[in-house]
Amino acid sequence: MNWYKKAKNKKKDIEEFDYGKSIHNLWHNILQKEMDRVNIRFDLENDDGWDIKTKNLDYKESGNDWSDEWRIKARICWAGGDWEASICYFRCQYEKRSYYDKQKKWSHWEDKLKTIIIPEKNNLNLTKGEKGKVALDADDSKSNEIKDNDLWDEMVEIANKRIKHYWNEYMNQEESGDHSFKNTGCVRELTNLMSSKK
């Protein structure tokens, strides 16, 4: 059986495939790399996401006859072990659209980059560990004091800095392509954590 042809041609067969776990694992891989990158550790035994919001970003690119607007679509997630207080992080997708001055019109929004953002200052269940920051014990949880709006605001602040850093590095390359995840925390595809060399 050619499963690809069947899945592509018949709606019923497409619905029989479940990619949810595979997509979750791809995000999980990026989350592990981000924890290493920013030196924050928490368990992923319980890892739940809900509430997706789209936030406009301040960052803008511009040229002679065009400018780009950026926004970020993010899902708030909470993770931790049974013995740990929950830690908030965001699964994010940057989206961009351009305004072409000569044509006097906006392009449609396009998804460009993926990233994980772990807020620090408003993630009150983070504490200093032997190496970097770790989750508090469940008994010491400060969950009642954590405000979702503060976490969303911090995520947007980090997202603005991160996209600026990514595009500055991208534009300074001799050859076009991505910088490594380690430098910028951004990837174009969930399956491509380490991108082309400088």
VEXLOLO-774315 format. One line per 5 residues: number of its first residue (from 0); their letters; for each residue x, y, z of N, C-alpha, C. Coordinates in Angstrom, 1 decimal. Example, Ala and Ser with C-alpha at 12.3 -4.5 7.8 and 13.67 -1.06 7.14 Angstrom:
2
0> as> 13.2,-5.7,7.8,12.3,-4.5,7.8,13.2,-3.3,7.8  12.8,-2.2,7.1,13.7,-1.1,7.1,12.9,0.0,7.9;
***
This chain:
198
0> mnwyk> 0.8,-1.2,0.0,0.0,0.0,0.0,0.9,1.2,0.0  0.6,2.2,-0.9,1.2,3.5,-0.8,0.5,4.4,0.1  0.9,4.4,1.4,0.1,5.2,2.4,0.1,6.7,2.1  1.2,7.2,1.5,1.3,8.6,1.2,0.2,9.0,0.2  0.1,8.2,-0.9,-0.9,8.5,-1.9,-2.3,8.4,-1.3;
5> kaknk> -2.5,7.3,-0.5,-3.9,7.2,0.1,-4.2,8.4,1.0  -3.2,8.8,1.8,-3.4,9.9,2.8,-3.7,11.2,2.0  -3.0,11.4,0.9,-3.1,12.6,0.1,-4.4,12.7,-0.6  -4.9,11.6,-1.1,-6.0,11.6,-2.0,-7.4,11.4,-1.4  -7.4,10.9,-0.2,-8.7,10.6,0.4,-8.8,11.3,1.8;
10> kkdie> -9.8,12.1,1.9,-10.0,12.8,3.2,-10.2,11.9,4.4  -10.9,10.8,4.2,-11.2,9.8,5.2,-9.8,9.2,5.7  -9.0,8.9,4.8,-7.7,8.3,5.2,-6.8,9.4,5.9  -6.9,10.6,5.4,-6.1,11.7,6.1,-6.5,11.7,7.6  -7.8,11.6,7.9,-8.2,11.7,9.2,-7.8,10.5,10.1;
15> efdyg> -7.4,9.4,9.5,-7.0,8.3,10.2,-5.6,8.4,10.7  -4.8,9.4,10.2,-3.5,9.6,10.7,-3.5,10.6,11.8  -2.7,10.3,12.9,-2.7,11.2,14.0,-1.2,11.7,14.2  -1.0,13.0,13.9,0.3,13.6,13.9,0.5,14.3,15.2  -0.5,14.4,16.1,-0.4,15.2,17.3,0.8,14.8,18.2;
20> ksihn> 1.1,13.5,18.4,2.2,13.1,19.2,3.5,13.5,18.6  3.6,13.3,17.3,4.8,13.6,16.5,5.2,15.1,16.6  4.1,15.9,16.5,4.4,17.4,16.5,4.8,17.8,18.0  4.1,17.2,19.0,4.4,17.4,20.4,5.9,17.1,20.6  6.4,16.0,20.1,7.8,15.6,20.3,8.8,16.5,19.6;
25> lwhni> 8.4,17.1,18.5,9.3,18.1,17.8,9.4,19.3,18.7  8.3,19.8,19.2,8.3,21.0,20.1,9.1,20.6,21.4  8.9,19.4,21.9,9.7,18.9,23.1,11.2,19.0,22.9  11.6,18.6,21.6,13.0,18.6,21.3,13.6,20.0,21.4  12.8,21.0,20.8,13.3,22.4,20.8,13.3,22.9,22.3;
30> lqkem> 12.3,22.5,23.1,12.2,22.9,24.5,13.4,22.5,25.2  13.9,21.2,25.0,15.1,20.7,25.7,16.3,21.5,25.3  16.4,21.9,24.0,17.5,22.7,23.5,17.5,24.1,24.1  16.3,24.6,24.3,16.2,26.0,24.8,16.5,26.0,26.3  16.1,24.9,27.0,16.5,24.9,28.5,18.0,24.8,28.6;
35> drvni> 18.7,24.1,27.7,20.2,24.1,27.7,20.7,25.4,27.4  20.1,26.1,26.4,20.6,27.4,25.9,20.5,28.5,27.0  19.4,28.5,27.7,19.2,29.6,28.7,19.5,29.1,30.1  20.0,27.9,30.3,20.4,27.4,31.6,19.2,27.4,32.6  18.1,26.8,32.2,16.9,26.7,33.0,16.5,25.2,32.9;
40> rfdle> 16.2,24.6,34.1,15.9,23.1,34.1,14.5,22.9,34.8  13.7,22.1,34.2,12.4,21.6,34.8,12.0,20.4,34.1  11.3,19.5,34.8,10.9,18.2,34.3,9.7,18.4,33.3  9.6,17.5,32.4,8.5,17.5,31.4,7.5,16.4,31.6  7.5,15.8,32.8,6.6,14.7,33.1,5.1,15.2,32.8;
45> nddgw> 4.8,16.3,33.3,3.5,17.0,33.0,3.7,18.2,32.2  3.2,18.2,31.0,3.5,19.3,30.0,2.2,19.5,29.2  1.5,20.6,29.6,0.2,20.9,29.0,0.2,22.3,28.5  -0.5,22.4,27.3,-0.6,23.7,26.7,-2.1,24.0,26.4  -2.4,25.3,26.5,-3.7,25.8,26.1,-3.6,27.2,25.7;
50> diktk> -4.7,27.9,25.5,-4.7,29.4,25.2,-3.7,29.8,24.2  -4.1,30.0,23.0,-3.2,30.5,21.9,-3.6,32.0,21.7  -2.6,32.9,21.7,-2.9,34.3,21.4,-1.9,34.8,20.4  -2.3,35.8,19.6,-1.5,36.5,18.7,-1.2,37.9,19.2  0.1,38.2,19.3,0.5,39.5,19.8,1.3,40.2,18.8;
55> nldyk> 1.0,41.5,18.6,1.8,42.3,17.7,3.2,42.7,18.3  4.2,42.8,17.5,5.6,43.1,18.0,5.9,44.5,17.6  6.8,45.1,18.3,7.3,46.5,18.0,8.3,46.4,16.9  9.0,45.3,16.8,10.1,45.2,15.8,9.7,45.4,14.4  10.3,46.2,13.6,10.0,46.4,12.2,11.3,46.4,11.4;
60> esgnd> 11.2,45.8,10.2,12.3,45.9,9.2,11.8,46.9,8.1  12.7,47.6,7.5,12.3,48.5,6.4,13.4,48.6,5.4  13.0,48.8,4.1,13.9,49.1,3.0,13.5,50.3,2.3  14.0,50.5,1.1,13.7,51.8,0.3,12.2,51.9,0.0  11.6,50.8,-0.4,10.2,50.9,-0.8,9.3,49.8,-0.2;
65> wsdew> 9.7,49.3,1.0,8.9,48.3,1.7,9.2,48.4,3.2  8.3,47.8,4.0,8.6,47.6,5.4,7.9,46.3,5.8  8.4,45.7,6.9,7.8,44.5,7.4,7.3,44.7,8.8  6.1,44.1,9.0,5.6,44.0,10.3,5.7,42.6,10.9  5.9,42.5,12.2,6.0,41.2,12.8,5.0,41.0,13.9;
70> rikar> 4.5,39.8,14.0,3.7,39.5,15.2,4.1,38.1,15.6  3.6,37.7,16.8,4.0,36.3,17.3,2.7,35.6,17.7  2.6,34.4,17.3,1.5,33.5,17.7,2.0,32.6,18.8  1.4,32.5,19.9,2.1,31.8,21.0,1.0,30.9,21.8  1.4,29.8,22.2,0.6,28.9,23.1,1.3,28.9,24.5;
75> icwag> 0.5,29.2,25.5,1.1,29.2,26.9,1.0,27.7,27.3  2.1,27.3,27.9,2.2,25.9,28.4,2.8,25.9,29.9  2.4,24.9,30.6,2.9,24.7,32.0,3.5,23.2,32.0  4.7,23.1,32.6,5.3,21.8,32.7,6.0,21.7,34.1  6.2,20.4,34.4,6.9,20.1,35.7,6.7,18.7,36.1;
80> gdwea> 7.5,18.2,37.0,7.4,16.8,37.5,6.3,16.8,38.6  5.9,15.6,39.0,4.9,15.5,40.1,5.3,16.2,41.4  6.6,16.2,41.6,7.2,16.7,42.8,7.6,18.2,42.6  7.4,18.8,41.4,7.9,20.1,41.1,6.7,21.1,41.0  7.0,22.3,41.3,6.0,23.4,41.0,6.0,23.6,39.5;
85> sicyf> 4.9,24.0,38.9,4.8,24.2,37.5,5.6,25.4,37.0  6.2,25.2,35.8,6.9,26.3,35.1,6.2,26.7,33.8  6.1,27.9,33.6,5.5,28.4,32.3,6.5,28.6,31.2  6.1,28.2,30.0,6.9,28.5,28.8,5.9,28.7,27.7  6.4,29.2,26.6,5.6,29.5,25.4,6.2,28.8,24.2;
90> rcqye> 5.3,28.1,23.4,5.7,27.6,22.1,5.2,28.7,21.1  6.2,29.3,20.3,5.9,30.5,19.5,6.2,30.3,18.1  5.4,31.0,17.3,5.6,31.1,15.8,5.6,32.6,15.4  6.8,33.0,14.9,6.8,34.4,14.3,6.1,34.4,13.0  5.4,35.5,12.8,4.7,35.7,11.5,5.1,37.1,11.0;
95> krsyy> 5.2,37.3,9.7,5.7,38.5,9.1,4.8,38.9,7.9  4.6,40.2,7.7,4.0,40.6,6.4,4.7,41.9,6.0  4.7,42.1,4.7,5.4,43.3,4.1,4.4,44.3,3.5  4.8,45.6,3.6,4.0,46.6,2.9,4.9,47.1,1.8  4.4,47.0,0.6,5.1,47.4,-0.6,4.6,48.8,-1.0;
100> dkqkk> 5.5,49.8,-0.8,5.1,51.2,-1.0,4.7,51.5,-2.4  5.4,50.9,-3.4,5.1,51.2,-4.8,3.7,50.6,-5.2  3.4,49.4,-4.6,2.1,48.8,-4.9,1.0,49.3,-3.9  1.4,49.9,-2.8,0.4,50.4,-1.8,-0.4,49.3,-1.3  0.2,48.2,-0.9,-0.6,47.1,-0.3,0.2,46.3,0.6;
105> wshwe> -0.5,45.6,1.5,0.2,44.7,2.4,0.1,43.3,1.9  1.2,42.5,2.1,1.1,41.1,1.7,0.4,40.3,2.8  0.1,39.0,2.6,-0.6,38.3,3.7,0.5,37.9,4.8  0.0,37.5,6.0,0.9,37.1,7.0,1.5,35.7,6.6  2.8,35.5,6.8,3.4,34.3,6.6,4.2,33.8,7.8;
110> dklkt> 4.1,32.5,8.1,4.8,32.0,9.3,6.3,31.9,8.9  7.2,32.4,9.7,8.6,32.4,9.4,9.5,31.5,10.3  9.4,31.7,11.6,10.3,31.1,12.5,9.6,30.5,13.7  10.2,29.5,14.3,9.6,28.9,15.5,10.6,29.1,16.7  10.1,29.3,17.9,11.0,29.4,19.0,10.3,29.0,20.3;
115> iiipe> 11.0,28.7,21.3,10.5,28.5,22.7,10.9,29.7,23.5  10.0,30.2,24.3,10.4,31.3,25.2,10.0,30.9,26.6  11.0,31.0,27.5,10.8,30.6,28.9,11.0,31.9,29.7  9.9,32.6,30.2,10.0,33.8,31.0,10.8,33.5,32.3  11.6,34.5,32.7,12.3,34.2,34.0,11.8,35.1,35.1;
120> knnln> 11.6,36.4,34.9,11.3,37.3,36.0,9.9,37.1,36.6  8.9,36.7,35.7,7.6,36.4,36.2,7.2,35.0,36.4  8.2,34.1,36.1,8.0,32.7,36.4,8.5,32.4,37.9  7.6,32.7,38.8,7.9,32.8,40.2,8.3,31.4,40.8  8.0,30.3,40.1,8.3,29.0,40.5,9.7,28.6,40.1;
125> ltkge> 10.5,29.5,39.5,11.9,29.2,39.2,12.7,29.7,40.4  13.8,29.0,40.7,14.7,29.4,41.8,16.1,29.1,41.3  17.1,29.7,42.0,18.5,29.4,41.7,18.9,28.0,42.1  19.5,27.3,41.2,20.0,25.9,41.5,21.5,25.9,41.5  22.0,24.7,41.5,23.5,24.5,41.4,24.0,25.1,40.1;
130> kgkva> 23.3,24.8,39.0,23.7,25.3,37.7,22.4,25.9,37.1  22.4,27.2,37.0,21.3,27.9,36.4,20.0,27.9,37.3  18.9,28.0,36.7,17.6,28.1,37.5,16.9,26.7,37.3  16.1,26.4,38.4,15.4,25.1,38.4,14.0,25.4,39.0  13.1,24.4,38.9,11.8,24.5,39.5,11.8,24.3,41.0;
135> ldadd> 11.0,25.1,41.7,10.8,24.9,43.1,10.2,23.6,43.4  10.3,23.1,44.6,9.5,21.9,45.0,8.0,22.2,45.0  7.2,21.2,44.8,5.8,21.4,44.7,5.2,22.1,45.9  5.8,21.7,47.1,5.3,22.3,48.4,5.6,23.8,48.5  6.6,24.2,47.7,7.0,25.7,47.8,6.3,26.5,46.7;
140> sksne> 5.4,25.9,46.0,4.8,26.6,44.8,4.3,27.9,45.1  4.5,28.9,44.2,4.0,30.2,44.3,2.9,30.5,43.2  2.3,29.4,42.8,1.3,29.5,41.7,0.2,30.5,41.9  -0.2,30.7,43.1,-1.3,31.7,43.4,-0.8,33.1,43.1  0.5,33.3,43.1,1.0,34.7,42.9,1.3,35.0,41.5;
145> ikdnd> 1.4,33.9,40.6,1.8,34.1,39.2,0.6,34.7,38.4  0.9,35.7,37.7,-0.2,36.4,36.9,0.1,36.1,35.4  -0.9,35.5,34.7,-0.8,35.2,33.3,-0.4,36.4,32.4  -1.1,37.5,32.7,-0.8,38.7,31.9,0.7,39.1,32.0  1.3,39.0,33.2,2.7,39.4,33.3,3.6,38.4,32.5;
150> lwdem> 3.2,37.2,32.5,4.0,36.2,31.7,3.8,36.5,30.2  2.6,36.8,29.7,2.4,37.2,28.3,3.2,38.4,27.9  3.2,39.4,28.8,4.0,40.7,28.5,5.4,40.4,28.4  6.0,39.6,29.3,7.4,39.2,29.3,7.7,38.4,28.1  6.9,37.5,27.6,7.1,36.8,26.4,7.2,37.7,25.2;
155> veian> 6.4,38.7,25.1,6.4,39.7,24.0,7.7,40.5,24.1  8.1,40.9,25.2,9.4,41.6,25.4,10.6,40.8,24.9  10.6,39.5,25.3,11.7,38.6,24.9,11.6,38.4,23.4  10.4,38.2,22.8,10.2,37.9,21.4,10.7,39.1,20.6  10.5,40.3,21.0,11.0,41.5,20.3,12.5,41.5,20.2;
160> krikh> 13.2,41.2,21.3,14.6,41.2,21.4,15.2,40.0,20.5  14.5,38.9,20.6,15.0,37.7,19.9,14.9,37.8,18.4  13.8,38.4,17.9,13.7,38.5,16.4,14.7,39.6,15.9  14.9,40.6,16.7,15.9,41.6,16.2,17.3,41.0,16.2  17.6,40.2,17.2,18.9,39.5,17.2,19.1,38.6,16.0;
165> ywney> 18.0,37.8,15.8,18.0,36.8,14.7,18.3,37.5,13.4  17.5,38.6,13.1,17.6,39.2,11.7,18.9,40.0,11.6  19.4,40.6,12.7,20.8,41.2,12.6,21.8,40.2,12.3  21.8,39.0,12.9,22.8,38.0,12.6,22.6,37.5,11.1  21.3,37.3,10.8,21.0,36.8,9.4,21.5,37.7,8.4;
170> mnqee> 21.3,39.0,8.5,21.7,40.0,7.5,23.2,40.2,7.5  23.9,39.9,8.6,25.3,40.0,8.6,26.1,38.8,8.1  25.4,37.8,7.7,26.1,36.6,7.1,26.6,36.9,5.7  27.6,36.2,5.3,28.1,36.3,4.0,27.1,35.6,3.0  26.6,34.4,3.4,25.7,33.7,2.6,24.3,33.6,3.4;
175> sgdhs> 23.2,33.7,2.6,22.0,33.7,3.3,21.7,32.3,3.9  20.9,32.3,5.0,20.6,31.0,5.7,20.4,31.3,7.1  20.1,30.3,7.9,19.9,30.6,9.3,21.1,30.5,10.1  21.1,31.1,11.3,22.2,30.8,12.3,21.7,29.7,13.1  22.7,29.1,13.9,22.4,28.0,14.7,21.4,28.4,15.8;
180> fkntg> 20.6,27.4,16.2,19.7,27.6,17.3,20.4,28.1,18.5  21.6,27.7,18.8,22.3,28.1,19.9,22.5,29.6,20.0  22.8,30.2,18.8,23.0,31.7,18.8,21.7,32.4,19.0  20.6,32.0,18.4,19.5,32.9,18.4,18.2,32.3,19.0  18.2,31.0,19.2,17.0,30.4,19.8,15.8,30.3,18.8;
185> cvrel> 16.1,30.5,17.5,15.0,30.5,16.5,15.4,29.4,15.4  14.3,28.8,14.9,14.5,27.8,13.8,13.4,28.1,12.8  13.7,27.8,11.5,12.7,27.9,10.5,11.7,26.8,10.5  12.2,25.6,10.8,11.4,24.4,10.8,11.7,23.6,12.1  10.6,23.0,12.6,10.7,22.2,13.8,11.7,21.1,13.7;
190> tnlms> 11.9,20.6,12.5,12.8,19.5,12.3,14.3,19.9,12.0  14.5,21.2,12.0,15.9,21.7,11.7,16.4,22.5,12.8  16.9,21.9,13.9,17.4,22.6,15.1,18.7,23.4,14.8  19.6,22.7,14.1,20.9,23.4,13.8,20.9,23.7,12.3  21.0,25.0,12.0,20.9,25.4,10.6,22.3,25.6,10.0;
195> skk> 22.3,26.2,8.8,23.5,26.3,8.0,24.6,27.1,8.7  25.8,26.8,8.4,27.0,27.5,9.1,27.1,28.9,8.5  27.9,29.7,9.3,28.2,31.1,8.8,29.0,31.0,7.6;
***
